[in-house]
């Protein structure tokens, strides 16, 4: 069970128990706890089962389907592609197993003519709701599940309705809502076309962050203020407060309202209505839905005049959110929003009267400190400058920028010139704030980029809260013990002479992490391209942090192909690399990777077996690394070896081919392992880097391995692969099996041995 789901069960259980206890039903508390668990778990399981019935099956990868569909989101148009969400109304042609209703569609090149509400006949190439499965990596399938998407697709063709299709025009409410948002975005662009930070303005007004630049996002992320750029509880609450205050003035001036409705009730209802309108502008995203439910729960508790309504309202909101949107418990925002409110209530406990500016500032600083452990657990990023940054950014955004921009947007909707001064004023303040955040984010000593387990982060959070409570500071020893969970090293304790290997799931590329007791080596950095996608930055670096790696003592790039070296820039930009071996050195800390290179770390021996000096950077010159533990277990990583390179290796290093683990060449073609390799030196197990469709390994190689009785594991099927080696070779199941989730299809069975298998002779001749 995912930690988030377990915590959700505890929330519902505690809420049910507290509610019954409040009204004196103490004897039924155990039944309430059982009911809370059943209801929460049942709602999550039910939504997962329904989603799995409609999600694209792995067997549909690459299949084409023609559907009648409507664009139901704000399209994201960039220089080379467009991306948008569609709702499928009817299937015109396609596999019988296709049952998806909501798809994320990407078009190459960009299709700027596609707008919200565009309806037509679309030909799509399907991609299941899957992604790389690595420790600490982004759970793409989980994101699709949370968003209610059943998969993704590439747009091949878009035609007007016709060809015998006789379906009544469908207008999903989501399309109408996003059409209004798109119209307002257009009005903002017309009213103020020369803003310095248009992406930030759109993010605050309509919740559209597509226009935010990478430097802008990094400035907010590294200073712990990124929550301000997502319309959620803070923004919705502020709008509700603004509308509530204005409605209070209206109530005071209208006698009929005073007779029929008390002031607090009128302000609460008006504030809730204003918050609902603002949430609609944000597209009713899951965070805004959660914020609205929380706000409604607090308003209900206030209107019922319950004493100590704050904690009861928080618990009621948590129960309502879990039941209304079970998938939200999988999102970090769920725990950050509820956790932040709980921390604020805890800090306000025992205070009399409303807090002044000084108290509000201190609460903001304490809140940032309390949220730091959760940030390390969820995002592998903790900013020690966050308290100072939030102390400035929160009031600036909340009390100055947001009201001015909302007024400007409202006026621009009526007449563009009216809103222009307000939009420019808000943009000017944002420019000053971004400059300050850039300055703070440039202090690397104040940014902690590592991952800690959720349990350790919760202990650290408890330590922070205890330390911030004056009445609890007598327990300093317990504070230190709990806080140590954040400071202890997270890397595994590896015995001398042993090596841990992790073959990452990077899609159509390769990357492997080798760890001895005191050293870390990265063999290849995954695929990537300049100015585009980088597996090194998006997959490799998060995995390294999850494994407790703070520094790479050596990085080996087997050859210059983008599938192996493309992600190296992303790795270098995030984690210190002491030295790099590659075919074509380009930097001062790089050396040529050539046969004869040997070194020893913690009684583990490393040796480069290929290529000979003077070879170029082609695949045939790929670096080949042999690793031998103190206990005699031998591992062989072949990079992208093939063709002439394989033949030369077999001739020059005939004994070097022997291995217990053979990491196959990426993209192993028909000729790989065809010269008697598996006859002379069959490994005990073979690993292959493949994508979700099995690309990266030819069927002929699979057949050779099967005929030689060599078990095969693939990253595309099993996720990241892990083993521990010293005197024995301990191979675990893939990451998908180790971390099974409700929304994922059943994983493949664990690797089994080849007992009773008899190698089958082949017609291949030895070299």
JOWOKA-V795661 format. One record per pair of residues at least 12 apart in sequence whose ideal C-beta (glycine too) atoms are under 7 Angstrom apart, sorted by the first residue. I is the first residue (numbers start at 1). GAP is how many residues later the second one is. Records with the same first field share a line. If there is no record, write none. Layout:
I=GAP, GAP
This chain:
2=328, 739
3=451
4=325, 326
5=39, 324
8=32, 314, 321
9=28, 31, 32
11=307, 311
12=24, 27, 28, 307, 310
13=20, 23, 24
14=301
15=21, 300, 303, 304
16=16, 17, 19, 20
17=12, 15, 16
18=297
20=12
39=284
40=282
43=280, 283
44=282, 698
45=697
47=279, 280
48=694, 695
51=94, 692
52=691
53=46
54=45, 46, 47, 96
55=45, 74, 95, 96
56=44, 70, 72, 73, 94, 95
57=40, 71
58=70, 72, 634, 687
59=38
60=35, 37, 38, 66, 68
61=65, 66, 67, 631, 632
62=63, 631
63=32, 63
64=59, 60, 61, 92
65=26, 28, 29, 30, 33, 59, 61
66=26, 27, 28, 55, 57
67=21, 23, 24, 25, 55, 57
68=21, 22, 24, 53, 93, 97, 99
69=17, 18, 19, 20, 53
70=16, 17, 19, 47, 49, 100, 102, 105
71=13, 15, 43, 44, 45, 46, 47, 104
72=13, 14, 15, 100, 102, 103, 106
73=12, 43, 105
74=42, 104, 107, 108, 134
75=39, 40
76=134
77=33, 35
78=32
79=31
80=28, 29, 30
81=25, 26, 27, 28, 29
82=25, 28, 29, 32
83=21, 23
84=21, 30
85=17, 19
86=17, 19, 36
87=14, 15, 85
88=12, 13, 15
89=78, 81
90=77
92=29, 73
100=50, 51
101=49
102=46, 47, 48
103=46, 47, 48, 49, 50
104=45, 48
105=19, 48, 50
106=46, 48, 49
107=48
108=46
115=67
116=59, 62, 63, 66
117=58, 62
119=42, 50
120=38, 39, 40, 41
121=38, 40, 42, 44
122=33, 36
123=33, 34
124=29, 30, 31, 32
125=28, 29, 31
126=25, 27
127=24, 25, 26
128=23, 564
129=12, 15, 20, 21, 22
130=562
132=373, 374, 375, 407
133=372, 586, 587, 602, 603
134=370, 371, 405, 409, 585, 586, 601
135=408, 411, 412, 585, 600
136=244, 315, 406, 407, 409, 410
137=402, 405, 406
141=602, 603
142=188, 599, 601
145=182, 598
146=140, 181, 184, 185
177=103, 106, 107
178=105
181=25, 100, 102
184=22, 97, 225, 229
185=17, 21, 23
187=225, 226, 229
188=13, 14, 17, 221, 224, 235
190=226
191=221, 225, 228, 229, 232
192=228, 231, 232
195=228, 232
196=231, 235
197=19, 230, 233, 234, 237
198=13
199=12, 13, 14, 17
200=12, 16, 29, 230
201=204, 222, 225, 226
203=26
204=197, 198, 201
205=76, 200, 201, 204
206=75, 76
207=24, 74, 75, 76, 78
209=20
212=17
216=218
218=223
219=215, 218, 219, 222
220=217
221=160
222=161, 219, 225
223=160, 162, 163, 166, 214, 217, 218
224=144, 151, 159, 162, 165, 166
225=164, 165, 168, 212
227=109
228=165, 166, 169
230=57
231=51, 56, 57
232=55, 56, 59, 101, 105
233=58, 61, 104
234=164
235=167
236=39, 42, 43, 52, 55, 56, 59
237=58
238=160, 164
239=35, 36, 39
240=31, 32, 34, 35, 55
241=30
242=161
243=27, 28, 31
244=23, 24, 26, 27
247=19, 20, 23, 24
248=15, 19
251=12, 15
264=38
265=38
268=31, 34, 35
272=23, 24, 27
275=17, 20
276=16
279=13
286=39, 42, 45
287=46
289=36
290=31, 35, 38, 44, 47
293=24, 27, 28, 31
294=23
297=16, 19, 20, 23
298=15, 19
301=12, 15
310=35
311=34
314=24, 27, 28, 31
318=20
332=46
335=39
336=35, 38
339=32, 35
340=27, 31
343=24, 27, 122
344=19, 23
346=119
347=16, 19, 121
361=30
364=26, 27, 30
365=22, 26
366=102
368=18, 19, 22
369=18, 95
370=91, 94, 95
372=14
373=84, 87, 88, 91, 113
374=83, 87
376=72, 74, 75, 76, 81
377=75, 76, 77, 80
380=69, 70, 71, 162, 165
381=68
382=66
383=63, 64
384=62, 64
385=55, 58, 61
389=48, 51
392=44
393=40, 44
396=33, 37
400=29
401=25, 28, 29
404=18, 21, 22
405=18, 21
407=15
408=14, 15, 18
449=96
450=95, 100
451=94, 95
452=34, 38
456=29, 30
459=23, 26
460=22, 23, 25, 26
462=20
463=16, 19, 20
466=12, 13
467=12
489=59
490=58
491=56, 57, 58
494=21, 22, 23
495=22, 231
496=21, 106, 107
497=105, 106, 107, 132, 133, 134, 229
498=131, 226, 227, 228
499=15, 16, 17, 105, 128, 130, 226
500=15, 224
501=13, 134, 222
502=45, 218, 220
503=160, 184, 186, 212, 217, 218
504=22, 35, 36, 39, 216
505=210, 214, 215, 230
506=20, 21, 29, 33, 183
507=20, 28, 184
508=19, 55, 183, 187, 188
509=17, 18, 26, 54, 55, 157, 180
510=14, 53, 54, 156, 179
511=13, 14, 15, 29, 56
512=12, 125, 151
513=31, 34
514=113
516=85, 86, 88
517=85
518=84
519=34, 82, 83
520=29, 31, 32, 33
521=32, 33, 35
522=30, 33, 49
523=33, 35, 102, 114
524=33, 34, 40, 115
525=15, 30, 32, 40, 42, 43, 46
526=13, 14, 40, 41
527=35, 36, 39, 40
528=34, 38, 39, 42
529=33, 37
534=32, 33, 35, 36
535=32
536=31, 32, 33, 34, 35
537=30, 33, 37
540=27, 31
541=29, 30, 33, 34
544=31
549=26
551=24, 25, 27
552=23, 24, 25, 26
553=25
554=24, 25, 27
555=13, 16, 22, 25
556=25, 37, 67, 69
557=23, 25
558=64, 65, 81, 82
559=24, 58, 59, 60, 62, 63, 64, 80, 81
560=23, 24, 57
561=58, 79
563=103
564=75, 76, 102
565=17
581=12, 42
583=34, 38, 40
584=33
593=15, 30
594=14, 17, 19
595=13, 14, 15, 16, 17
596=12
603=27
604=23, 25, 26
605=23
606=19, 21
607=19
608=15, 16, 17
609=15, 17, 40, 44, 47
610=12, 13, 14, 31, 35, 39
611=34
619=21, 23, 26
620=22, 23, 24, 25
621=24
622=16, 17, 18, 19, 23
623=16
624=13, 14, 15, 17, 25
625=12
626=30
629=96, 97
630=96
631=95, 96
632=95
633=27, 92, 93, 94, 96
634=24, 25, 26
635=24, 25, 26, 90
636=23, 26, 27
637=26
638=25, 26, 27
639=26
640=25, 26, 27
641=24
642=23, 26, 27, 29, 30
643=28
646=26, 29
647=28, 120
650=25, 27, 117
651=116
657=20, 23, 24
658=23
659=24
660=23, 24, 69
661=22, 23, 24, 26, 62, 68
662=21, 24
663=24
664=22, 23, 24, 33, 37
666=23, 30
667=29
668=29, 30, 33
669=29
670=28, 30
672=29
673=28, 31
674=90
675=89, 91, 92
676=88, 89, 90, 91
678=26, 30, 32
679=87
680=86
682=26, 28
683=27
684=45
685=25, 26, 46
686=19, 24, 26
687=26, 34
688=24, 26
689=26
690=24, 25, 26
691=25
692=24
694=22
697=17
704=58
707=52, 53, 55
708=51
709=45, 48, 50
711=40, 42, 43
713=21, 38
717=31
718=15, 16, 18, 19, 30
719=15, 16, 17
720=14, 15
721=13
731=20
733=17, 18
737=13
